[in-house]
Amino acid sequence: MAGELGIIVLLYAVGVLILVAEVFIPSHGILSVLGVGFLVAGIVKTFAFGGREAGLIAVTACMLFLPAFALVAVKYWHRTPFGKRISPPNPVVTAADTPVPVAELTRLVGATGRAVSPLRPVGVCEFGGRRVVCTAEFGMLDAGVAVLASGVSGGTLRVVERKT
């Protein structure tokens, strides 16, 4: 009887430990399946050993534990050493990181030019003999279309089709 209870506790403990290991060891879900398998085996043993009431309590506990565990894992995984390597934080882009200084781009706002390449939505436009990478604000623009520089966003010049 004590041996049977020890096996049940061991199954739950191994299942939880494997699920915790999944947070730190990227296994593409293999450890999660294995951990849930141990928990299911623990539930089956609980039904066999403790009866219906004990089994239902075990099922309820697991149904509360697994979503809570998944929430905590998703929330904190990116802070683990493995998570930091796989999904590093996004860099902060500054004006110094853009190929054309933002001050030069802001001078072009309001200027008219033409699209040298198709803008789908990014392409090259020419303003006064200078080629600049631009982003179409609305839809796609064909090459040769007259454009109007409407603003600067993220280090690129936004343009709209100029209606005549």
Stockholm file with secondary structure:
# STOCKHOLM 1.0

chainA/1-164         MAGELGIIVLLYAVGVLILVAEVFIPSHGILSVLGVGFLVAGIVKTFAFGGREAGLIAVTACMLFLPAFALVAVKYWHRTPFGKRISPPNPVVTAADTPVPVAELTRLVGATGRAVSPLRPVGVCEFGGRRVVCTAEFGMLDAGVAVLASGVSGGTLRVVERKT
#=GR chainA/1-164 SS CHHHHHHHHHHHHHHHHHHHHHHHSCCTTHHHHHHHHHHHHHHHHHHHHHHHHHHHHHHHHHHHHHHHHHHHHHHHGGGSHHHHHHSCCCCCCCGGGSSSCHHHHHHHTTCEEEESSCBSSEEEEEETTEEEEEEESSSCBCTTCEEEEEEEETTEEEEEECCC
#=GC SS_cons         CHHHHHHHHHHHHHHHHHHHHHHHSCCTTHHHHHHHHHHHHHHHHHHHHHHHHHHHHHHHHHHHHHHHHHHHHHHHGGGSHHHHHHSCCCCCCCGGGSSSCHHHHHHHTTCEEEESSCBSSEEEEEETTEEEEEEESSSCBCTTCEEEEEEEETTEEEEEECCC
//
